Amino acid sequence: MNRIQSRPNRALRAVLPLTITAASLAACSTLAELPTERIGSATMMLSNGLPAGTVQLLANGDKVTLAVAATGIAAGPRGFHLHTKGECTRPDFTSAGGHLNPQGRAHGKDAPGGAHVGDMPNLVFDSRQTASLSFDLPGTRAEVENWIFDADGTAVIIHAGEDDYRTDPTGNAGARAACGVLTRN
């Protein structure tokens, strides 16, 4: 009787490590669960100098995601863009230049050929004056790093108004309410 019981135990011992390995690999097979690397960040400030949140650039393979957590801006949708210069001179932040557009595309997600690199979805602030968003940037990791970390850098701007996603070149989003300079981590 011990002999009969030992055969299933031997078979189970042989199959169990393979089953555990397969289950472990399956659990890690989705892209979202792969390790991410923080490649850049910015601390946002309002035009009065008060803190307005943080931005992170996260690489996952060849994809780069921009994640923002913002505060201090009245409820409602607000334009949110990457700008061509890594400068945030208060109070108007015009030192940040225009929208980051290395491919020369029109403004707006519905533009022929797609939106330019600096276009991002509106940030929607709630009644507590907070907003958060994660957005995959177009292009490969190498392209995004070259565009953002060029010689004059890149700023992240939150506008006072809503981006209409069509008016070229700015989206008619109004004044610049908050700014942060992206730096490489």
N, C-alpha and C positions, 0 to 999 in steps of 0.2 A: 504494500500500500504506500509506503514512503516513496518507492520508485515512481509510481504514477503521479503523485503530487509533485515530485521534484521536476518532472518534465515541464509542466505548465509554469512553474516558478522560473526555470531556466529561460524559457521562451519570453516570459514577462520581463525578466532582467535584461534580455537582449533587445527587446522592442522599446522598453521604457525610455532609455536615453535618446533614442531616435525621435520618439514622440515629443519629449520635452524640448529637444532642439528645434523640431519643426514648429511647434507651438510658439516658441520664443521668436523665431524668425518671422512667422506670420504676424505676430504682435507688433513688430517693428517695421513692417513692410510699407506702411503709408508714408508719403512724403511729409505730412504734417508732423509726424513723430520723429523725424530725423533731427539730429542735433542742429541747433542754430548758433550762429556766431554773430555777436554784435560788432558791426564794422564802423559804426558812426553814431553820433548823438548830438543833440542840441538842447540847450536850456532856453525856453521861451521867456520873453519879458514883454510886458505891456508898455505902451507909450509913456506911462508915468514911472517906469522902472520897476514896478512890482512883478513878482514871478507870475508866469502864465502857463507853466507846464513843461513837459519834456517830449522830445522826439527821439526815437531810436531807429536806426537802420539795421535790420537783421538779415543775414545771408543764410539761406538754406539751399545748399547745392549751388546752382547757377541762378537762383531766384533771389531778389532782394525785396523785402517787405519794409515799408515805413509804418511805424506804430507811433501814435500820438496820444497823449493824455493832457488835456488843456483845461484851464480854469480862468475865471475872472472876466468872462465876456458874456454879455446879456444873452438870454435865451433866444434861440432861433438858428437857422442855417447860416453859416459864414463861409465865404470863399477861403480856400486853403491851397497854397501853391508853393512850389520851389522857385526861388529867384536866383538870378545869375551871379550875384556877388555875395560873398560871405561877410557882409557888413550890416550892422543893425544900429544906425545912429538915430537916437531919439530926437524929437518926438514922432516924426512922420515915417521913419524907416525907408525913405526913398533911396537911401544909399545902397539898398539891396538890389537895385536895378530892376529890369523887367523879368518876365517869366523865363525859366530855364527851358530852352527850346533848341537843343543842338541839332535836331533833324529838320528844322525849318517848317514845321507843320502849323496848321491853323489852330486856334483855340477852341476848346470844347470837346466833350466826349462824343458828340454827334457829328463832328467835322469829318469831311471826306478824308480818308487816310488815317483816321483816329486822332485822338488828342495828342498834344505835345507832352514831353516828359514832365514839365512843371505843373500840368493839370492834375488835380486830385479831386476826389469827391468833396462836397461841402461838409464841413464839420457841423454837426447839429448839437448846439448847446441846450441843456435842459434848464429847468427853473432854478437849479442850484448853481448855475453858471459853469457847468462842467461838460466836457465832451471827450469822446475817445473814438479812435478809428485805426484800423489796420488796413493797409492798401499795398498790393503788389505793384512795384514800379515796372514800367515797360523796359525791355532790354535785358541783356545778360548781366551777370555780376560785374564782369570786367568793364562793360560799357557804362553801367551805372556809376561805378567807382571813378572812372575817368571823367564823366560828366560832372559829378558832384565834388570830387576832390581835386579839381583843376587848380591852376595857379591862383585864381582870385576867389576860390571857394564858392559856397552856395548857402543861401539863407532860406529858412522856412518862414512863410508869412501867413498869418491869419488875418483876413480882411474884416472890416466892419459890417459889410453887407453880404448878401447871398450871391454866389456865382451863378449866372444864368446859363452856363455851359454852351453859349453860342457866340456872344459878342467878342470879336477878335480885336485886339490881342489879349484883353484882360478879363473877360467874363463879366464886366460891369459890376465888380464886387465892392467898389468903394474904397475908402481909406484903409490904410494898414493899421490894424489894431494891436498886433503882437508880432514879434520877430525873434528868431533864434538862428545862430550860425552853426551849421553842421561841421563837426570835427571828426577826424578819423580816430577810431579807438584802437 
